[in-house]
Amino acid sequence: MNKVSSKELLRSLTAGIFEQNPVLVMAMGAAPVIIMGVTLKASLALAVFTAAVILPTCVFATSLGKIIPLELRPVLYVMIAAALLFPASLLSESMHPDMTSKLGILIPLTAVNSILMGKSEGQWIKSGVLVSIVDAFGTMIGFTLAICLVGAIREFLSKGTLWDIDLGLNIDFPAAAYAFFGLILMGFLAAGVRAIQIKRGDS
């Protein structure tokens, strides 16, 4: 078993936060962000829900994936993720009671989330257990930061609040709560991240 350096682990953790942010760089998991990223509280609830599904599935994929025939892996990943949907829903519902009704069909689709499907075979299955788990945590941190940023901006613009706390500012832009604005905002944020990467010399 090859020893993993702390530098490699740190690189795996930070990659998903900025350089390979799943939402703003890789454009993964955008639909639920646009739909649920309307307030900071709802955004955090969705992030918890997504992490509760993806992180355990990552552990399975990187630990046992290599001994499972290639053609069976996606099916098993989906089955495990699907089994986690109910407990994950209960956890996130305790934070945001309306989440399940608002997400609707996107809840079962989380079992085939693009982050999960793309990472499980594209990276986690090829890396060591520790590196893959650290990478999954970094990816979820990046996802959480992105959706919380989107949710905070939209909540502030649409209601003048943050975490349902009135900031005492006379701001009322209801359009910020609509999906089209979420898509536009994500586009601007993604462009900003890309501009920073270009300035830093990242590929």
C-alpha positions in Angstrom: 0.0 0.0 0.0 1.5 3.3 -1.1 1.9 6.0 1.6 -0.1 9.1 0.8 1.6 12.4 1.6 -0.1 15.2 3.5 0.5 17.5 0.5 -1.4 15.1 -1.8 -4.3 15.0 0.7 -4.4 18.7 1.0 -4.4 19.1 -2.8 -7.2 16.6 -3.0 -9.2 18.5 -0.4 -8.7 21.9 -1.9 -9.2 21.0 -5.5 -13.0 20.6 -5.2 -13.3 23.8 -3.3 -12.0 26.2 -6.0 -10.0 24.8 -8.9 -12.5 22.0 -9.6 -15.6 23.4 -7.8 -18.4 21.0 -8.9 -20.9 23.8 -9.4 -19.0 26.8 -10.6 -16.3 25.1 -12.6 -17.5 21.6 -13.5 -21.1 22.6 -13.9 -22.3 19.5 -11.9 -25.5 19.5 -9.7 -26.7 22.8 -11.1 -30.4 22.0 -11.3 -31.0 21.6 -7.5 -28.8 24.7 -6.9 -31.0 26.8 -9.1 -34.2 25.5 -7.6 -33.3 25.3 -3.9 -30.6 28.0 -3.7 -33.1 30.7 -2.9 -32.2 31.3 0.7 -29.2 30.6 2.8 -31.1 28.2 5.1 -32.5 26.2 2.1 -29.1 26.1 0.5 -27.5 24.6 3.5 -30.3 22.0 3.9 -29.7 20.9 0.3 -26.0 20.7 0.8 -26.5 18.5 3.9 -28.9 16.3 1.9 -26.5 15.9 -1.0 -23.5 15.2 1.2 -25.5 12.6 3.2 -26.1 10.7 -0.1 -22.7 11.2 -1.9 -20.2 10.7 0.9 -21.3 7.2 1.9 -21.5 6.2 -1.7 -18.0 7.5 -2.3 -16.7 5.3 0.6 -18.4 2.3 -1.0 -17.1 3.1 -4.5 -13.5 3.6 -3.5 -13.4 0.7 -1.0 -15.2 -2.1 -3.0 -15.6 -0.7 -6.5 -12.5 -2.4 -7.9 -13.7 -5.9 -7.0 -17.1 -5.4 -8.6 -17.5 -6.0 -12.4 -17.4 -2.8 -14.4 -20.9 -3.3 -15.8 -22.5 -3.7 -12.3 -20.8 -0.7 -10.6 -23.2 2.1 -11.8 -26.2 0.0 -10.8 -24.8 -0.6 -7.3 -23.9 3.0 -6.9 -27.4 4.0 -7.7 -28.9 1.4 -5.4 -26.8 2.6 -2.5 -27.5 6.3 -3.2 -31.2 5.5 -3.5 -31.2 3.7 -0.1 -29.7 6.8 1.4 -32.4 9.2 0.0 -34.9 8.7 2.8 -32.6 9.2 5.8 -31.0 12.1 4.0 -34.4 13.7 3.4 -35.3 13.4 7.1 -32.1 15.0 8.0 -32.5 18.0 5.7 -36.2 18.3 6.4 -35.3 19.0 10.0 -33.4 22.1 8.7 -35.8 23.1 6.0 -39.3 21.6 6.2 -40.3 22.6 2.6 -37.3 21.1 0.9 -38.8 17.8 -0.2 -41.9 19.4 -1.7 -39.8 22.0 -3.6 -37.2 19.5 -4.9 -39.8 17.0 -6.1 -38.5 14.8 -8.8 -34.9 16.0 -8.1 -34.8 14.0 -4.9 -34.8 10.6 -6.6 -32.5 12.0 -9.3 -29.9 12.7 -6.6 -29.2 9.0 -6.8 -27.9 9.6 -10.3 -26.4 13.0 -9.5 -23.8 14.1 -12.0 -21.3 14.6 -9.2 -21.8 11.1 -8.0 -21.8 9.4 -11.4 -18.9 11.5 -12.7 -16.6 11.2 -9.7 -17.3 7.5 -8.8 -15.9 6.1 -12.0 -13.8 9.0 -13.2 -11.7 9.5 -10.1 -12.7 7.7 -6.9 -12.4 4.2 -8.3 -8.9 5.0 -9.5 -7.6 6.7 -6.4 -6.8 5.2 -3.0 -9.4 5.1 -0.3 -8.1 7.9 1.8 -7.4 10.2 -1.2 -10.9 9.6 -2.6 -12.7 10.2 0.7 -10.7 13.4 1.2 -11.5 14.4 -2.4 -15.2 13.7 -1.8 -15.2 15.9 1.3 -13.5 18.7 -0.7 -16.1 18.4 -3.4 -18.9 18.6 -0.9 -17.3 21.6 0.7 -17.1 23.3 -2.7 -20.7 22.4 -3.5 -21.8 23.8 -0.1 -19.9 27.0 -0.5 -21.2 27.5 -4.1 -24.9 26.9 -3.2 -24.7 28.9 0.0 -23.2 31.8 -1.9 -26.0 31.6 -4.5 -28.6 31.3 -1.8 -27.3 34.2 0.3 -27.2 36.5 -2.7 -30.7 35.6 -3.8 -32.2 35.8 -0.3 -30.6 39.2 0.2 -31.8 40.6 -3.1 -35.3 39.1 -3.0 -36.2 39.8 0.7 -33.4 41.8 2.3 -32.7 39.1 4.8 -29.9 36.6 5.5 -30.8 33.3 7.3 -34.3 34.8 7.7 -32.9 37.7 9.7 -34.1 41.1 8.5 -31.0 43.2 7.8 -33.0 46.4 8.0 -32.4 47.3 4.3 -35.1 48.4 1.9 -34.4 45.7 -0.7 -37.1 44.1 -2.7 -36.2 42.3 -5.9 -38.6 39.3 -6.1 -37.2 38.2 -9.4 -34.1 37.0 -7.6 -36.1 34.1 -6.2 -37.0 32.8 -9.7 -35.0 30.0 -11.4 -34.0 32.2 -14.4 -32.2 34.6 -12.0 -30.4 31.7 -10.3 -29.1 30.5 -13.7 -27.9 33.9 -14.6 -26.3 34.4 -11.2 -24.5 31.1 -11.5 -23.2 32.1 -14.9 -21.7 35.3 -13.5 -20.2 33.5 -10.5 -18.7 30.8 -12.8 -17.3 33.5 -15.0 -15.7 35.2 -12.0 -14.1 32.0 -10.8 -12.7 31.4 -14.3 -11.4 34.9 -14.5 -9.5 34.4 -11.2 -8.1 31.1 -12.4 -6.9 32.7 -15.6 -5.3 35.5 -13.7 -3.5 33.0 -11.4 -2.4 31.1 -14.4 -4.5 27.9 -13.7 -5.4 25.9 -16.8 
